[in-house]
Amino acid sequence: MKSKILDLLKNQYPSPKISLNFNNTLELLVATILSAQCTDKQVNIVTKLLFKKYKTVNDYATADLRIFEAAINSVGFYHNKAKNIINTSKKILSVFNGKIPESMDKLITLPGVARKTANIILFHGFNKIEGIAVDTHVKRISQRLGLTINTNPDKIEKDLMSLLPKKEWGILNNLIIHHGRTICTAKNQKCGECVLSKLCHFYKINKEIYLL
């Protein structure tokens, strides 16, 4: 990744923090699973009450499926998410001695946990960096910047990892999420306000529109 792009994003967002609310790694795991195809804002509304009722891995593992579904039914795909969270908790108890695993290869064996979720858990839960979390914002903006031509998240991750020093992988997701929510939105982009416009392939192609 061009160092200029990273420097500009860091200057624009000097303290980019994850938007999900959590107090421990278990809560982070649950919140991240819930966040798929759902806004962090809505997840935070749900987990505010959820985390008061479910406090341990065992609480989730022994949860009644229907009651748990009702507790999270305002997030998308809540049927699958409820099953995944309960089954993930059961596996953490039976396979990992009740502790959330701290490596990519083990995390992605958990139901509902793919590389994006695992990268977030590792970085924000254990201060470990093994890759780059590729969500919709990272996918959209990295394509617009011309950093990848791929659409598959795993391939996009590999492209970005090859362009960026490993020490910067963890923070990239936070930086791009902030940029994607405020400036480089899916629609009605604010290219005239974007610090990356001069380096952006999307802007170069469409700049006539934004100069009108």
MDTraj code that builds the backbone (N, CA, C; nanometers):
import mdtraj as md
import numpy as np

residues = "MET LYS SER LYS ILE LEU ASP LEU LEU LYS ASN GLN TYR PRO SER PRO LYS ILE SER LEU ASN PHE ASN ASN THR LEU GLU LEU LEU VAL ALA THR ILE LEU SER ALA GLN CYS THR ASP LYS GLN VAL ASN ILE VAL THR LYS LEU LEU PHE LYS LYS TYR LYS THR VAL ASN ASP TYR ALA THR ALA ASP LEU ARG ILE PHE GLU ALA ALA ILE ASN SER VAL GLY PHE TYR HIS ASN LYS ALA LYS ASN ILE ILE ASN THR SER LYS LYS ILE LEU SER VAL PHE ASN GLY LYS ILE PRO GLU SER MET ASP LYS LEU ILE THR LEU PRO GLY VAL ALA ARG LYS THR ALA ASN ILE ILE LEU PHE HIS GLY PHE ASN LYS ILE GLU GLY ILE ALA VAL ASP THR HIS VAL LYS ARG ILE SER GLN ARG LEU GLY LEU THR ILE ASN THR ASN PRO ASP LYS ILE GLU LYS ASP LEU MET SER LEU LEU PRO LYS LYS GLU TRP GLY ILE LEU ASN ASN LEU ILE ILE HIS HIS GLY ARG THR ILE CYS THR ALA LYS ASN GLN LYS CYS GLY GLU CYS VAL LEU SER LYS LEU CYS HIS PHE TYR LYS ILE ASN LYS GLU ILE TYR LEU LEU".split()
xyz = np.array([
    [0.0850, -0.1197, 0.0000],
    [0.0000, 0.0000, 0.0000],
    [0.0879, 0.1238, 0.0000],
    [0.0497, 0.2230, -0.0783],
    [0.1288, 0.3439, -0.0825],
    [0.1304, 0.4084, 0.0550],
    [0.2487, 0.4385, 0.1043],
    [0.2615, 0.4969, 0.2380],
    [0.1869, 0.6289, 0.2488],
    [0.1734, 0.6999, 0.1379],
    [0.1047, 0.8282, 0.1384],
    [-0.0412, 0.8113, 0.1784],
    [-0.1055, 0.7071, 0.1279],
    [-0.2456, 0.6819, 0.1608],
    [-0.2609, 0.6568, 0.3100],
    [-0.1751, 0.5732, 0.3631],
    [-0.1810, 0.5416, 0.5063],
    [-0.1540, 0.6647, 0.5909],
    [-0.0563, 0.7435, 0.5534],
    [-0.0232, 0.8651, 0.6292],
    [-0.1396, 0.9633, 0.6299],
    [-0.2042, 0.9784, 0.5159],
    [-0.3176, 1.0707, 0.5058],
    [-0.4342, 1.0249, 0.5934],
    [-0.4599, 0.8946, 0.5940],
    [-0.5679, 0.8413, 0.6766],
    [-0.5365, 0.8576, 0.8254],
    [-0.4117, 0.8355, 0.8618],
    [-0.3725, 0.8514, 1.0022],
    [-0.3856, 0.9963, 1.0475],
    [-0.3512, 1.0883, 0.9605],
    [-0.3639, 1.2306, 0.9938],
    [-0.5108, 1.2712, 1.0054],
    [-0.5930, 1.2135, 0.9205],
    [-0.7356, 1.2462, 0.9208],
    [-0.8078, 1.1855, 1.0416],
    [-0.7649, 1.0646, 1.0789],
    [-0.8283, 0.9932, 1.1913],
    [-0.7196, 0.9493, 1.2891],
    [-0.6731, 1.0394, 1.3728],
    [-0.5591, 1.0103, 1.4612],
    [-0.5860, 0.9060, 1.5691],
    [-0.7102, 0.8858, 1.6054],
    [-0.7425, 0.7878, 1.7107],
    [-0.8586, 0.6991, 1.6660],
    [-0.8387, 0.6204, 1.5623],
    [-0.9486, 0.5379, 1.5111],
    [-0.9753, 0.4174, 1.6010],
    [-1.0894, 0.4164, 1.6646],
    [-1.1227, 0.3068, 1.7555],
    [-1.2342, 0.2220, 1.6979],
    [-1.2396, 0.0981, 1.7397],
    [-1.3469, 0.0095, 1.6978],
    [-1.4780, 0.0624, 1.7537],
    [-1.5843, 0.0536, 1.6757],
    [-1.7130, 0.1101, 1.7149],
    [-1.7948, 0.0186, 1.8049],
    [-1.7628, -0.1092, 1.8059],
    [-1.8366, -0.2030, 1.8888],
    [-1.8028, -0.1823, 2.0361],
    [-1.9036, -0.1906, 2.1210],
    [-1.8823, -0.1788, 2.2649],
    [-1.8599, -0.3164, 2.3257],
    [-1.7567, -0.3300, 2.4066],
    [-1.7285, -0.4578, 2.4724],
    [-1.6359, -0.4334, 2.5912],
    [-1.6403, -0.5252, 2.6867],
    [-1.5578, -0.5150, 2.8073],
    [-1.4527, -0.6234, 2.8171],
    [-1.4665, -0.7274, 2.7368],
    [-1.3703, -0.8376, 2.7393],
    [-1.3729, -0.9083, 2.6048],
    [-1.2856, -1.0052, 2.5873],
    [-1.2719, -1.0722, 2.4583],
    [-1.3950, -1.1540, 2.4216],
    [-1.4598, -1.2123, 2.5205],
    [-1.5831, -1.2871, 2.4935],
    [-1.6906, -1.1948, 2.4369],
    [-1.7077, -1.0784, 2.4974],
    [-1.8060, -0.9827, 2.4469],
    [-1.7681, -0.9336, 2.3077],
    [-1.6400, -0.9167, 2.2828],
    [-1.5946, -0.8762, 2.1498],
    [-1.6286, -0.9829, 2.0466],
    [-1.6066, -1.1088, 2.0817],
    [-1.6377, -1.2196, 1.9914],
    [-1.7862, -1.2209, 1.9568],
    [-1.8711, -1.2098, 2.0578],
    [-2.0153, -1.2117, 2.0354],
    [-2.0582, -1.0914, 1.9520],
    [-2.0093, -0.9738, 1.9868],
    [-2.0467, -0.8518, 1.9150],
    [-2.0024, -0.8573, 1.7695],
    [-1.8855, -0.9114, 1.7443],
    [-1.8340, -0.9180, 1.6073],
    [-1.9146, -1.0147, 1.5221],
    [-1.9548, -1.1279, 1.5798],
    [-2.0409, -1.2213, 1.5073],
    [-2.1744, -1.1550, 1.4754],
    [-2.2281, -1.0813, 1.5701],
    [-2.3560, -1.0130, 1.5495],
    [-2.3461, -0.9023, 1.4441],
    [-2.2268, -0.8458, 1.4267],
    [-2.2109, -0.7282, 1.3399],
    [-2.2153, -0.7593, 1.1909],
    [-2.2085, -0.8868, 1.1545],
    [-2.2150, -0.9223, 1.0119],
    [-2.3486, -0.8787, 0.9538],
    [-2.3444, -0.8030, 0.8433],
    [-2.4656, -0.7547, 0.7764],
    [-2.5532, -0.6720, 0.8700],
    [-2.4893, -0.6017, 0.9636],
    [-2.5630, -0.5175, 1.0575],
    [-2.4730, -0.4023, 1.1002],
    [-2.5325, -0.2897, 1.1324],
    [-2.4518, -0.1756, 1.1752],
    [-2.4018, -0.1954, 1.3175],
    [-2.2844, -0.1416, 1.3456],
    [-2.2304, -0.1483, 1.4812],
    [-2.3232, -0.0774, 1.5799],
    [-2.3875, 0.0289, 1.5339],
    [-2.4794, 0.1026, 1.6201],
    [-2.5921, 0.0129, 1.6692],
    [-2.6494, -0.0651, 1.5795],
    [-2.7580, -0.1547, 1.6183],
    [-2.7074, -0.2671, 1.7082],
    [-2.5888, -0.3181, 1.6770],
    [-2.5298, -0.4231, 1.7601],
    [-2.5098, -0.3721, 1.9026],
    [-2.4627, -0.2511, 1.9163],
    [-2.4401, -0.1936, 2.0498],
    [-2.5707, -0.1797, 2.1287],
    [-2.6794, -0.1516, 2.0590],
    [-2.8099, -0.1434, 2.1252],
    [-2.8485, -0.2809, 2.1797],
    [-2.8264, -0.3846, 2.0983],
    [-2.8616, -0.5211, 2.1374],
    [-2.7729, -0.5718, 2.2510],
    [-2.6437, -0.5495, 2.2389],
    [-2.5509, -0.6044, 2.3386],
    [-2.5569, -0.5328, 2.4731],
    [-2.6112, -0.4135, 2.4754],
    [-2.6232, -0.3422, 2.6026],
    [-2.7032, -0.4245, 2.7028],
    [-2.8094, -0.4880, 2.6562],
    [-2.8901, -0.5742, 2.7419],
    [-2.8372, -0.7175, 2.7424],
    [-2.7902, -0.7628, 2.6267],
    [-2.7430, -0.9010, 2.6133],
    [-2.6290, -0.9312, 2.7096],
    [-2.5341, -0.8392, 2.7201],
    [-2.4168, -0.8617, 2.8038],
    [-2.4484, -0.8592, 2.9533],
    [-2.5638, -0.8057, 2.9875],
    [-2.6042, -0.8073, 3.1292],
    [-2.6592, -0.9440, 3.1690],
    [-2.7167, -1.0136, 3.0705],
    [-2.7755, -1.1453, 3.0972],
    [-2.6764, -1.2587, 3.0747],
    [-2.5960, -1.2465, 2.9701],
    [-2.5003, -1.3513, 2.9367],
    [-2.3595, -1.2997, 2.9651],
    [-2.2951, -1.3579, 3.0648],
    [-2.1659, -1.3053, 3.1098],
    [-2.0482, -1.4009, 3.0892],
    [-2.0751, -1.5286, 3.0771],
    [-1.9687, -1.6274, 3.0632],
    [-1.9890, -1.7127, 2.9388],
    [-1.8864, -1.7860, 2.9006],
    [-1.8974, -1.8784, 2.7875],
    [-2.0061, -1.9804, 2.8154],
    [-2.0127, -2.0268, 2.9383],
    [-2.1137, -2.1258, 2.9750],
    [-2.2554, -2.0690, 2.9615],
    [-2.2723, -1.9397, 2.9925],
    [-2.4041, -1.8762, 2.9772],
    [-2.4516, -1.8865, 2.8327],
    [-2.3615, -1.8621, 2.7397],
    [-2.3976, -1.8697, 2.5979],
    [-2.4163, -2.0146, 2.5538],
    [-2.3290, -2.1027, 2.6005],
    [-2.3341, -2.2427, 2.5596],
    [-2.4626, -2.3113, 2.6049],
    [-2.5164, -2.2691, 2.7173],
    [-2.6372, -2.3322, 2.7721],
    [-2.7633, -2.2501, 2.7458],
    [-2.7509, -2.1470, 2.6655],
    [-2.8654, -2.0601, 2.6375],
    [-2.9734, -2.1356, 2.5600],
    [-3.0987, -2.1050, 2.5908],
    [-3.2110, -2.1573, 2.5139],
    [-3.2141, -2.0850, 2.3786],
    [-3.2150, -2.1598, 2.2711],
    [-3.2032, -2.1017, 2.1373],
    [-3.3131, -1.9998, 2.1096],
    [-3.4370, -2.0331, 2.1397],
    [-3.5481, -1.9430, 2.1101],
    [-3.5396, -1.8144, 2.1920],
    [-3.5038, -1.8278, 2.3172],
    [-3.4917, -1.7092, 2.4024],
    [-3.3758, -1.6219, 2.3546],
    [-3.2669, -1.6875, 2.3139],
    [-3.1504, -1.6125, 2.2658],
    [-3.1831, -1.5434, 2.1335],
    [-3.2542, -1.6110, 2.0464],
    [-3.2960, -1.5493, 1.9203],
    [-3.3796, -1.4244, 1.9458],
    [-3.4683, -1.4333, 2.0414],
    [-3.5541, -1.3187, 2.0729],
    [-3.4723, -1.2007, 2.1239],
    [-3.3610, -1.2300, 2.1916],
    [-3.2766, -1.1246, 2.2477],
    [-3.1968, -1.0511, 2.1407],
    [-3.1775, -1.1168, 2.0248],
    [-3.0950, -1.0552, 1.9196],
    [-3.1723, -1.0369, 1.7892],
    [-3.3048, -1.0455, 1.7938],
    [-3.3818, -1.0497, 1.6697],
    [-3.3845, -0.9192, 1.5911],
    [-3.3248, -0.8133, 1.6444],
    [-3.3210, -0.6875, 1.5691],
    [-3.1947, -0.6754, 1.4838],
    [-3.1089, -0.7765, 1.4862],
    [-2.9923, -0.7776, 1.3971],
    [-3.0225, -0.8718, 1.2814],
    [-2.9600, -0.8513, 1.1687],
    [-2.9840, -0.9352, 1.0524],
    [-2.9374, -1.0779, 1.0735],
    [-3.0102, -1.1719, 1.0094],
    [-2.9730, -1.3139, 1.0128],
    [-2.9609, -1.3666, 1.1562],
    [-3.0519, -1.3239, 1.2412],
    [-3.0383, -1.3565, 1.3833],
    [-3.0539, -1.5056, 1.4121],
    [-3.1279, -1.5794, 1.3271],
    [-3.1406, -1.7243, 1.3494],
    [-3.0036, -1.7918, 1.3413],
    [-2.9310, -1.7636, 1.2325],
    [-2.7987, -1.8237, 1.2149],
    [-2.6999, -1.7733, 1.3189],
    [-2.7076, -1.6447, 1.3502],
    [-2.6145, -1.5877, 1.4473],
    [-2.6346, -1.6472, 1.5860],
    [-2.7590, -1.6705, 1.6225],
    [-2.7872, -1.7316, 1.7526],
    [-2.7271, -1.8717, 1.7597],
    [-2.7492, -1.9502, 1.6535],
    [-2.6930, -2.0858, 1.6496],
    [-2.5409, -2.0817, 1.6548],
    [-2.4818, -1.9905, 1.5783],
    [-2.3358, -1.9825, 1.5741],
    [-2.2760, -1.9438, 1.7084],
    [-2.3360, -1.8464, 1.7754],
    [-2.2830, -1.8015, 1.9043],
    [-2.2941, -1.9123, 2.0082],
    [-2.4075, -1.9820, 2.0102],
    [-2.4251, -2.0915, 2.1060],
    [-2.3287, -2.2061, 2.0750],
    [-2.3191, -2.2446, 1.9475],
    [-2.2305, -2.3557, 1.9096],
    [-2.0832, -2.3195, 1.9250],
    [-2.0506, -2.1936, 1.8982],
    [-1.9133, -2.1482, 1.9195],
    [-1.8772, -2.1589, 2.0669],
    [-1.9678, -2.1192, 2.1520],
    [-1.9434, -2.1258, 2.2967],
    [-1.9265, -2.2698, 2.3434],
    [-2.0075, -2.3590, 2.2878],
    [-1.9955, -2.5012, 2.3232],
    [-1.8585, -2.5546, 2.2812],
    [-1.8120, -2.5127, 2.1639],
    [-1.6819, -2.5603, 2.1157],
    [-1.5681, -2.5017, 2.1984],
    [-1.5817, -2.3768, 2.2392],
    [-1.4788, -2.3154, 2.3243],
    [-1.4663, -2.3944, 2.4547],
    [-1.5786, -2.4388, 2.5076],
    [-1.5766, -2.5175, 2.6314],
    [-1.5184, -2.6569, 2.6087],
    [-1.5614, -2.7234, 2.5025],
    [-1.5233, -2.8634, 2.4822],
    [-1.3852, -2.8822, 2.4204],
    [-1.3448, -2.7900, 2.3358],
    [-1.2178, -2.8061, 2.2635],
    [-1.1067, -2.7171, 2.3178],
    [-1.1421, -2.5983, 2.3635],
    [-1.0403, -2.5013, 2.4041],
    [-1.0433, -2.4692, 2.5538],
    [-1.0961, -2.5619, 2.6308],
    [-1.0939, -2.5513, 2.7781],
    [-1.1558, -2.4215, 2.8295],
    [-1.2563, -2.3740, 2.7588],
    [-1.3279, -2.2556, 2.8040],
    [-1.2610, -2.1239, 2.7711],
    [-1.1496, -2.1298, 2.6981],
    [-1.0769, -2.0070, 2.6646],
    [-1.0858, -1.9793, 2.5147],
    [-1.1071, -1.8546, 2.4803],
    [-1.1125, -1.8167, 2.3392],
    [-0.9735, -1.8339, 2.2788],
    [-0.9606, -1.9104, 2.1711],
    [-0.8280, -1.9329, 2.1112],
    [-0.7642, -1.8043, 2.0611],
    [-0.6318, -1.8032, 2.0629],
    [-0.5577, -1.6827, 2.0281],
    [-0.4793, -1.6949, 1.8984],
    [-0.5245, -1.7787, 1.8079],
    [-0.4566, -1.7913, 1.6787],
    [-0.5596, -1.7998, 1.5671],
    [-0.5206, -1.7572, 1.4497],
    [-0.6097, -1.7563, 1.3347],
    [-0.6611, -1.8959, 1.3028],
    [-0.5714, -1.9943, 1.2956],
    [-0.6117, -2.1276, 1.2530],
    [-0.7133, -2.1908, 1.3473],
    [-0.7080, -2.1562, 1.4744],
    [-0.8038, -2.2104, 1.5702],
    [-0.9330, -2.1299, 1.5725],
    [-0.9223, -1.9995, 1.5619],
    [-1.0417, -1.9151, 1.5649],
    [-1.1369, -1.9464, 1.4496],
    [-1.0820, -1.9686, 1.3309],
    [-1.1690, -1.9904, 1.2150],
    [-1.2351, -2.1287, 1.2151],
    [-1.2048, -2.2116, 1.3158],
    [-1.2768, -2.3387, 1.3307],
    [-1.4068, -2.3178, 1.4071],
    [-1.4261, -2.1994, 1.4654],
    [-1.5463, -2.1723, 1.5426],
    [-1.6619, -2.1353, 1.4499],
    [-1.7818, -2.1849, 1.4762],
    [-1.8979, -2.1505, 1.3925],
    [-1.9219, -1.9993, 1.3881],
    [-1.9389, -1.9473, 1.2683],
    [-1.9648, -1.8048, 1.2528],
    [-1.8419, -1.7170, 1.2524],
    [-1.7238, -1.7785, 1.2592],
    [-1.5998, -1.7001, 1.2625],
    [-1.5179, -1.7266, 1.1371],
    [-1.5092, -1.6265, 1.0505],
    [-1.4225, -1.6333, 0.9326],
    [-1.3035, -1.5412, 0.9567],
    [-1.2236, -1.5189, 0.8567],
    [-1.0990, -1.4438, 0.8753],
    [-1.1234, -1.3004, 0.9232],
    [-1.2290, -1.2362, 0.8718],
    [-1.2551, -1.0987, 0.9135],
    [-1.2778, -1.0918, 1.0634],
    [-1.3675, -1.1759, 1.1130],
    [-1.3971, -1.1784, 1.2567],
    [-1.2730, -1.2162, 1.3366],
    [-1.1999, -1.3162, 1.2891],
    [-1.0807, -1.3608, 1.3603],
    [-0.9763, -1.2504, 1.3692],
    [-0.9579, -1.1758, 1.2614],
    [-0.8612, -1.0655, 1.2640],
    [-0.8998, -0.9593, 1.3664],
    [-1.0289, -0.9311, 1.3769],
    [-1.0754, -0.8316, 1.4738],
    [-1.0534, -0.8818, 1.6160],
    [-1.0835, -1.0090, 1.6412],
    [-1.0631, -1.0677, 1.7737],
    [-0.9159, -1.0653, 1.8121],
    [-0.8314, -1.1047, 1.7199],
    [-0.6882, -1.1109, 1.7480],
    [-0.6313, -0.9730, 1.7790],
    [-0.6684, -0.8735, 1.6983],
    [-0.6097, -0.7409, 1.7142],
    [-0.6649, -0.6685, 1.8365],
    [-0.7964, -0.6651, 1.8501],
    [-0.8571, -0.5884, 1.9591],
    [-0.8695, -0.6681, 2.0879],
    [-0.8674, -0.8008, 2.0773],
    [-0.8798, -0.8822, 2.1973],
    [-0.7487, -0.9296, 2.2543],
    [-0.6505, -0.9556, 2.1658],
    [-0.5238, -1.0120, 2.2115],
    [-0.4009, -0.9317, 2.1678],
    [-0.4249, -0.8204, 2.1004],
    [-0.3150, -0.7367, 2.0516],
    [-0.2206, -0.8165, 1.9617],
    [-0.2795, -0.9004, 1.8771],
    [-0.2021, -0.9806, 1.7835],
    [-0.2431, -0.9449, 1.6408],
    [-0.1468, -0.9513, 1.5500],
    [-0.1735, -0.9179, 1.4102],
    [-0.1372, -1.0367, 1.3216],
    [-0.2383, -1.0918, 1.2558],
    [-0.2129, -1.2020, 1.1630],
    [-0.2662, -1.1717, 1.0236],
    [-0.3438, -1.0646, 1.0111],
    [-0.3991, -1.0302, 0.8811],
    [-0.4741, -0.8991, 0.8878],
    [-0.5572, -0.8743, 0.7862],
    [-0.6359, -0.7512, 0.7760],
    [-0.7833, -0.7878, 0.7672],
    [-0.8642, -0.7293, 0.8534],
    [-1.0083, -0.7544, 0.8507],
    [-1.0702, -0.6831, 0.7304],
    [-1.1249, -0.7602, 0.6386],
    [-1.1847, -0.7041, 0.5174],
    [-1.3369, -0.7067, 0.5305],
    [-1.3947, -0.5903, 0.5561],
    [-1.5401, -0.5773, 0.5605],
    [-1.5868, -0.5012, 0.4362],
    [-1.7126, -0.4589, 0.4349],
    [-1.7650, -0.3908, 0.3160],
    [-1.6925, -0.2588, 0.2890],
    [-1.6529, -0.1880, 0.3945],
    [-1.5825, -0.0613, 0.3765],
    [-1.4439, -0.0835, 0.3156],
    [-1.3716, -0.1802, 0.3716],
    [-1.2370, -0.2101, 0.3210],
    [-1.2445, -0.2575, 0.1763],
    [-1.3420, -0.3405, 0.1462],
    [-1.3598, -0.3898, 0.0093],
    [-1.3863, -0.2749, -0.0864],
    [-1.4820, -0.1904, -0.0538],
    [-1.5210, -0.0805, -0.1412],
    [-1.4081, 0.0196, -0.1626],
    [-1.3456, 0.0617, -0.0546],
    [-1.2463, 0.1688, -0.0636],
    [-1.1156, 0.1198, -0.1246],
    [-1.0750, -0.0013, -0.0938],
    [-0.9517, -0.0528, -0.1535],
    [-0.9680, -0.0706, -0.3046],
    [-1.0891, -0.1054, -0.3476],
    [-1.1155, -0.1156, -0.4915],
    [-1.1155, 0.0225, -0.5557],
    [-1.1779, 0.1200, -0.4909],
    [-1.1831, 0.2551, -0.5460],
    [-1.0445, 0.3170, -0.5550],
    [-0.9610, 0.2856, -0.4602],
    [-0.8247, 0.3398, -0.4600],
    [-0.7346, 0.2693, -0.5611],
    [-0.7817, 0.1585, -0.6151],
    [-0.7011, 0.0838, -0.7104],
    [-0.5985, -0.0063, -0.6447],
    [-0.6226, -0.0424, -0.5173],
    [-0.5294, -0.1275, -0.4450],
    [-0.5559, -0.2753, -0.4698],
    [-0.6726, -0.3059, -0.5277],
    [-0.7064, -0.4438, -0.5609],
    [-0.8115, -0.4442, -0.6719],
    [-0.8114, -0.5505, -0.7490],
    [-0.9161, -0.5686, -0.8491],
    [-1.0037, -0.6871, -0.8105],
    [-0.9727, -0.7466, -0.6985],
    [-1.0455, -0.8649, -0.6536],
    [-1.1734, -0.8282, -0.5801],
    [-1.2667, -0.9221, -0.5760],
    [-1.3911, -0.9044, -0.5013],
    [-1.3998, -1.0008, -0.3832],
    [-1.3241, -1.1078, -0.3877],
    [-1.3211, -1.2043, -0.2784],
    [-1.2445, -1.1462, -0.1597],
    [-1.3036, -1.1424, -0.0400],
    [-1.2381, -1.0820, 0.0768],
    [-1.1002, -1.1398, 0.1080],
    [-1.0846, -1.2718, 0.0940],
    [-0.9553, -1.3333, 0.1230],
    [-0.8476, -1.2864, 0.0255],
    [-0.8860, -1.2704, -0.1018],
    [-0.7904, -1.2233, -0.2024],
    [-0.7588, -1.0751, -0.1817],
    [-0.8608, -0.9977, -0.1437],
    [-0.8376, -0.8560, -0.1141],
    [-0.7423, -0.8431, 0.0035],
    [-0.7620, -0.9259, 0.1037],
    [-0.6743, -0.9237, 0.2208],
    [-0.5294, -0.9507, 0.1808],
    [-0.5085, -1.0496, 0.0962],
    [-0.3726, -1.0823, 0.0516],
    [-0.3109, -0.9663, -0.0258],
    [-0.3914, -0.9017, -0.1110],
    [-0.3413, -0.7874, -0.1873],
    [-0.2957, -0.6755, -0.0936],
    [-0.3780, -0.6440, 0.0057],
    [-0.3460, -0.5355, 0.0986],
    [-0.2266, -0.5716, 0.1870],
    [-0.2195, -0.6968, 0.2271],
    [-0.1075, -0.7408, 0.3109],
    [0.0253, -0.7284, 0.2366],
    [0.0199, -0.7469, 0.1054],
    [0.1430, -0.7380, 0.0258],
    [0.1885, -0.5935, 0.0075],
    [0.0980, -0.4975, 0.0306],
    [0.1288, -0.3566, 0.0092],
    [0.1594, -0.2806, 0.1371],
    [0.1362, -0.3446, 0.2508],
    [0.1417, -0.2746, 0.3781],
    [0.2288, -0.3489, 0.4787],
    [0.3135, -0.2787, 0.5528],
    [0.3936, -0.3454, 0.6561],
    [0.3038, -0.4148, 0.7580],
    [0.3447, -0.5286, 0.8079],
    [0.2610, -0.6068, 0.8989],
    [0.2173, -0.5272, 1.0209],
    [0.3022, -0.4420, 1.0721],
    [0.2689, -0.3653, 1.1920],
    [0.1491, -0.2730, 1.1706],
    [0.1145, -0.2458, 1.0437],
    [0.0037, -0.1562, 1.0124],
    [-0.1257, -0.2313, 0.9783],
    [-0.1191, -0.3627, 0.9674],
    [-0.2364, -0.4390, 0.9251],
    [-0.3555, -0.4200, 1.0188],
    [-0.3299, -0.4249, 1.1483],
    [-0.4388, -0.4229, 1.2444],
    [-0.5198, -0.2954, 1.2437],
    [-0.4528, -0.1819, 1.2299],
    [-0.5192, -0.0517, 1.2387],
    [-0.5893, -0.0123, 1.1097],
    [-0.5539, -0.0766, 0.9980],
    [-0.6087, -0.0365, 0.8688],
    [-0.7611, -0.0441, 0.8663],
    [-0.8178, -0.1512, 0.9220],
    [-0.9626, -0.1667, 0.9205],
    [-1.0318, -0.0496, 0.9897],
    [-0.9809, -0.0081, 1.1052],
    [-1.0409, 0.1045, 1.1773],
    [-1.0331, 0.2332, 1.0963],
    [-0.9192, 0.2577, 1.0354],
    [-0.9009, 0.3790, 0.9556],
    [-0.9985, 0.3843, 0.8393],
    [-1.0092, 0.2735, 0.7673],
    [-1.0950, 0.2718, 0.6500],
    [-1.2427, 0.2753, 0.6879],
    [-1.2799, 0.2108, 0.7976],
    [-1.4190, 0.2165, 0.8423],
    [-1.4596, 0.3608, 0.8712],
    [-1.3748, 0.4338, 0.9421],
    [-1.4040, 0.5738, 0.9718],
    [-1.4179, 0.6541, 0.8422],
    [-1.3277, 0.6286, 0.7477],
    [-1.3314, 0.7005, 0.6203],
    [-1.4553, 0.6618, 0.5398],
    [-1.4908, 0.5340, 0.5447],
    [-1.6059, 0.4864, 0.4704],
    [-1.7381, 0.5367, 0.5249],
    [-1.7421, 0.5633, 0.6526],
    [-1.8660, 0.6119, 0.7139],
    [-1.8829, 0.7626, 0.6996],
    [-1.7728, 0.8341, 0.6893],
    [-1.7823, 0.9801, 0.6870],
    [-1.7649, 1.0423, 0.5485],
    [-1.6786, 0.9844, 0.4667],
    [-1.6445, 1.0440, 0.3373],
    [-1.6721, 0.9513, 0.2194],
    [-1.6071, 0.8371, 0.2175],
    [-1.6159, 0.7462, 0.1025],
    [-1.7284, 0.6462, 0.1225],
    [-1.8502, 0.6988, 0.1311],
    [-1.9676, 0.6161, 0.1529],
    [-2.0044, 0.5393, 0.0259],
    [-2.0921, 0.4410, 0.0417],
    [-2.1315, 0.3604, -0.0736],
    [-2.2005, 0.4460, -0.1791],
    [-2.2826, 0.5409, -0.1332],
    [-2.3514, 0.6337, -0.2227],
    [-2.3262, 0.7766, -0.1759],
    [-2.3406, 0.8710, -0.2673],
    [-2.3230, 1.0131, -0.2334],
    [-2.1874, 1.0408, -0.1685],
    [-2.0831, 0.9915, -0.2327],
    [-1.9478, 1.0099, -0.1822],
    [-1.9114, 1.1585, -0.1749],
    [-1.8328, 1.1942, -0.0759],
    [-1.7895, 1.3330, -0.0591],
    [-1.6470, 1.3478, -0.1117],
    [-1.6308, 1.3219, -0.2403],
    [-1.4968, 1.3231, -0.2995],
    [-1.4296, 1.4596, -0.2884],
    [-1.5096, 1.5666, -0.2889],
    [-1.4530, 1.7005, -0.2772],
    [-1.3900, 1.7263, -0.1417],
    [-1.4262, 1.6459, -0.0420],
    [-1.3721, 1.6612, 0.0934],
    [-1.2688, 1.5544, 0.1272],
    [-1.2416, 1.4670, 0.0337],
    [-1.1578, 1.3498, 0.0612],
    [-1.0087, 1.3804, 0.0508],
    [-0.9334, 1.3423, 0.1530],
    [-0.7883, 1.3653, 0.1544],
    [-0.7160, 1.2713, 0.0587],
    [-0.7876, 1.1697, 0.0105],
    [-0.7253, 1.0709, -0.0784],
    [-0.7605, 1.0929, -0.2256],
    [-0.8363, 1.1969, -0.2558],
    [-0.8886, 1.2136, -0.3919],
    [-0.7795, 1.2157, -0.4986],
    [-0.6668, 1.2787, -0.4696],
    [-0.5600, 1.2879, -0.5691],
    [-0.4938, 1.1529, -0.5961],
    [-0.5145, 1.0578, -0.5059],
    [-0.4533, 0.9258, -0.5205],
    [-0.5556, 0.8196, -0.5588],
    [-0.6797, 0.8620, -0.5814],
    [-0.7905, 0.7679, -0.5968],
    [-0.8288, 0.7444, -0.7428],
    [-0.8306, 0.6195, -0.7849],
    [-0.8688, 0.5845, -0.9213],
    [-1.0151, 0.6191, -0.9466],
    [-1.0995, 0.5936, -0.8500],
    [-1.2421, 0.6234, -0.8635],
    [-1.2641, 0.7722, -0.8888],
    [-1.1922, 0.8565, -0.8165],
    [-1.2078, 1.0010, -0.8337],
    [-1.1550, 1.0463, -0.9694],
    [-1.0448, 0.9889, -1.0133],
    [-0.9873, 1.0267, -1.1418],
    [-1.0844, 0.9983, -1.2559],
    [-1.1580, 0.8871, -1.2425],
    [-1.2529, 0.8492, -1.3462],
    [-1.3781, 0.9359, -1.3413],
    [-1.4170, 0.9762, -1.2214],
    [-1.5445, 1.0465, -1.2035],
    [-1.5310, 1.1926, -1.1624],
    [-1.4105, 1.2465, -1.1674],
    [-1.3887, 1.3797, -1.1113],
    [-1.4702, 1.4895, -1.1816],
    [-1.5024, 1.4677, -1.3111],
    [-1.5820, 1.5684, -1.3799],
    [-1.7154, 1.5897, -1.3091],
    [-1.7706, 1.4832, -1.2559],
    [-1.8987, 1.4898, -1.1863],
    [-1.8863, 1.5776, -1.0623],
    [-1.7748, 1.5620, -0.9882],
    [-1.7583, 1.6310, -0.8623],
    [-1.7075, 1.7742, -0.8799],
    [-1.6657, 1.8073, -1.0027],
    [-1.6196, 1.9416, -1.0299],
    [-1.7314, 2.0307, -1.0850],
    [-1.8479, 1.9706, -1.1105],
    [-1.9608, 2.0483, -1.1636],
    [-2.0170, 2.1430, -1.0590],
])
top = md.Topology()
chain = top.add_chain()
for i, resn in enumerate(residues, 1):
    res = top.add_residue(resn, chain, resSeq=i)
    for name in ("N", "CA", "C"):
        top.add_atom(name, md.element.get_by_symbol(name[0]), res)
traj = md.Trajectory(xyz[None], top)
